[in-house]
Amino acid sequence: MKTAVLALAAVAIGFVANSAAAQESPWLVRVRAVNIEPVNKSDAFSDGIAGSDAISVSNKTIPELDISYFFTPNIAAELILTYPQKLDVSVDGLGNIGTFKALPPTLTAQYHFLPTNSIDPYVGAGINYTNISSQNLLGGVVTLDHKSFGGALQAGVDFKIDKNWSINLDLKKVWISSDVYIEGTKVSNAQLNPLLVGVGVGYRF
């Protein structure tokens, strides 16, 4: 009897060890190239110098680093990072008025539909915080708020090459807005609300 119990215990320990070894790491890191396409809507300037859609921010392709942690095979959180990006700003009738830098980290919660399949689509939702710095707009005559909080929606798919590597396609909609000031007086609100289209590679540790 004692021998049988010991044998069953050994089998159980071996099964647990093999299961733990077979489990995927909860960490997934992706590197993406992302094209930012701002919607560029703005309120009419309060002093009448321009109408709606007066302010526009240029499109730009940026590098992105994304770190995901899987709480379960289906549910993950993703932190989306880049370095401060320099963006060109234009105003109707004036043309280019300068630049600013934006740092837009975003955190989303994701649901992965087919985590064990080679093609794994997912959706996500979360929050964006954008810090605006290094403003150089008409020599400081025009300024923007330094920060913006807004929602973020996400959809994408991972194409798994093997147990570690994957190719990723990703689409995000992020809500970013900033009040616009001329010599300290608020004159408008610029709504960038960009669409971000990304492609990249992922590594599951």
Secondary structure, 3 states (H helix, E strand, C coil): CHHHHHHHHHHHHHHHHHHHHHCCCCEEEEEEEEEEECCCEECCCCCCCCCCCCEEECCEEEEEEEEEEECCCCEEEEEEECCCEEEEEEECCCEEEEEEEEECCEEEEEEECCCCCCEEEEEEEEEEEEEEEEEEEHHHCEEECCEEEEEEEEEEEEEECCCCEEEEEEEEEECCEEEEEECCEEEEEEECCCEEEEEEEEEEC
